[in-house]
Amino acid sequence: MKAKMMILMLGMFLSLTTMEVFSQNKADDVLGVWLNQDKDAHVEMFKKNGKIFGKIVWIKEPIDSETGKPKVDKHNPDPALKTRPTLGLEILTGFSFDGDDEWSGGEIYDPKSGKTYSSYMAFDSKDVLKIRGYIGVSLLGRTTYWTRVK
């Protein structure tokens, strides 16, 4: 009887330890490189000061067809930022993991429109990330699906 109780307690302890380690790692599951829904950019998710950020690391067409030069953030509402390169541009900022299944409290910047939206992210499946950008409440927004780059 004591042996069964010890085995049961050991099993519970190992389960709790494994769950704790899994939840610690889950916050970092979003890290890596992702292909956006339009399939024209790769965004690298990284951690900075304990929060998740994302920057453009590859563009399908990096040269602006009008100027013949590398693409810049020409739609940005801030005139001082209109000349910064699109490649390397930080478009996801300040996401925190909620301890369960969502990264929230961040913003997503759309360089195609120059607009910034409140945003949250969650996995749709193991290698598909659902990103919702919205204004005010999440009902007023748009969802895109990004695929992990292997």
VMD Tcl script that draws the C-alpha trace (Angstrom):
set ca {
  {0.00 0.00 0.00}
  {2.81 2.42 0.88}
  {4.60 1.56 -2.37}
  {1.47 2.35 -4.41}
  {1.06 5.65 -2.57}
  {4.72 6.55 -3.17}
  {4.41 5.70 -6.89}
  {1.22 7.77 -7.13}
  {2.84 10.74 -5.38}
  {5.95 10.45 -7.56}
  {3.77 10.36 -10.68}
  {1.86 13.46 -9.55}
  {5.11 15.27 -8.77}
  {6.58 14.43 -12.19}
  {3.36 15.52 -13.91}
  {3.36 18.88 -12.12}
  {7.06 19.40 -12.83}
  {6.56 18.56 -16.51}
  {3.54 20.88 -16.74}
  {5.52 23.69 -15.12}
  {8.44 23.27 -17.52}
  {6.00 23.09 -20.48}
  {4.24 26.30 -19.47}
  {7.59 28.07 -19.04}
  {8.60 27.09 -22.55}
  {5.22 27.85 -24.07}
  {5.76 31.59 -23.76}
  {8.70 31.23 -26.17}
  {6.89 28.98 -28.67}
  {6.13 32.02 -30.82}
  {9.83 32.82 -31.29}
  {11.29 32.18 -34.73}
  {10.58 33.22 -38.30}
  {7.06 33.45 -39.75}
  {5.72 33.89 -43.28}
  {2.94 36.47 -43.41}
  {-0.47 35.69 -44.93}
  {0.31 37.55 -48.18}
  {3.45 35.39 -48.51}
  {5.55 38.44 -49.29}
  {7.53 38.84 -46.05}
  {9.22 36.87 -43.28}
  {8.96 38.27 -39.77}
  {11.33 37.17 -37.02}
  {9.78 37.06 -33.55}
  {12.25 37.75 -30.77}
  {12.29 38.62 -27.10}
  {13.34 42.05 -25.82}
  {13.00 43.12 -22.18}
  {10.74 40.13 -21.51}
  {8.27 41.00 -24.30}
  {7.80 39.67 -27.82}
  {8.67 41.81 -30.85}
  {8.82 41.06 -34.56}
  {10.85 42.54 -37.39}
  {10.82 42.04 -41.15}
  {13.83 39.92 -42.14}
  {12.92 39.04 -45.76}
  {10.80 40.71 -48.44}
  {9.74 38.96 -51.65}
  {10.22 42.17 -53.66}
  {12.70 44.31 -51.70}
  {13.13 46.94 -54.45}
  {10.53 49.68 -54.94}
  {9.40 49.51 -58.59}
  {8.87 53.30 -58.70}
  {12.28 54.35 -57.38}
  {14.48 51.33 -58.15}
  {15.79 51.56 -54.58}
  {15.18 49.38 -51.50}
  {11.67 49.77 -50.12}
  {11.17 52.29 -47.33}
  {8.38 53.02 -44.85}
  {6.83 55.61 -47.19}
  {3.27 55.31 -45.76}
  {4.31 56.14 -42.20}
  {2.34 59.14 -40.88}
  {5.51 60.50 -39.21}
  {7.55 62.30 -41.89}
  {10.77 61.56 -40.00}
  {10.15 57.79 -40.38}
  {9.19 57.69 -44.07}
  {12.75 57.00 -45.20}
  {13.57 54.12 -42.86}
  {14.12 50.79 -44.66}
  {11.26 48.28 -44.70}
  {13.75 45.43 -44.34}
  {14.56 45.27 -40.62}
  {11.43 47.24 -39.69}
  {9.96 46.30 -36.30}
  {6.25 45.70 -36.98}
  {5.22 43.79 -33.83}
  {5.87 45.39 -30.46}
  {5.30 44.73 -26.77}
  {3.44 41.39 -26.63}
  {3.18 39.56 -23.30}
  {2.28 35.91 -22.81}
  {-0.88 35.47 -20.72}
  {0.34 32.20 -19.17}
  {-2.21 30.17 -21.09}
  {-2.41 30.41 -24.86}
  {-2.30 34.04 -25.99}
  {0.17 36.86 -26.46}
  {-1.57 40.19 -25.91}
  {-1.01 43.85 -25.10}
  {1.02 44.43 -28.23}
  {0.69 46.40 -31.41}
  {1.08 45.54 -35.07}
  {2.23 48.08 -37.62}
  {1.13 47.69 -41.24}
  {3.82 49.22 -43.48}
  {1.49 48.95 -46.50}
  {-0.93 51.45 -44.93}
  {1.19 53.18 -42.28}
  {-1.35 52.28 -39.58}
  {-0.75 50.76 -36.16}
  {-3.32 48.52 -34.45}
  {-3.74 46.97 -31.01}
  {-3.12 43.27 -31.40}
  {-3.03 39.81 -29.90}
  {-1.65 36.49 -31.14}
  {-2.56 32.85 -30.52}
  {-1.73 29.56 -32.20}
  {-4.32 28.28 -34.65}
  {-2.28 25.08 -34.90}
  {1.31 24.08 -34.13}
  {2.83 26.02 -37.04}
  {0.06 28.54 -37.80}
  {-0.16 31.76 -35.82}
  {-3.37 33.78 -35.73}
  {-2.74 37.51 -35.39}
  {-5.64 39.87 -34.80}
  {-5.20 43.60 -35.24}
  {-7.98 45.89 -34.08}
  {-9.07 49.39 -33.16}
  {-10.63 49.80 -29.71}
  {-12.22 46.38 -29.25}
  {-11.15 43.16 -30.96}
  {-14.53 42.89 -32.71}
  {-13.45 45.78 -34.94}
  {-10.43 44.33 -36.66}
  {-8.85 41.88 -39.02}
  {-7.25 38.49 -38.49}
  {-4.31 37.16 -40.48}
  {-2.67 33.76 -40.33}
  {1.10 33.38 -40.47}
  {2.97 30.13 -41.09}
  {6.18 29.13 -39.33}
  {9.23 29.08 -41.61}
  {11.16 25.83 -41.17}
}
mol new
graphics top color blue
foreach p $ca { graphics top sphere $p radius 0.5 }
foreach p [lrange $ca 0 end-1] q [lrange $ca 1 end] { graphics top cylinder $p $q radius 0.2 }
display resetview
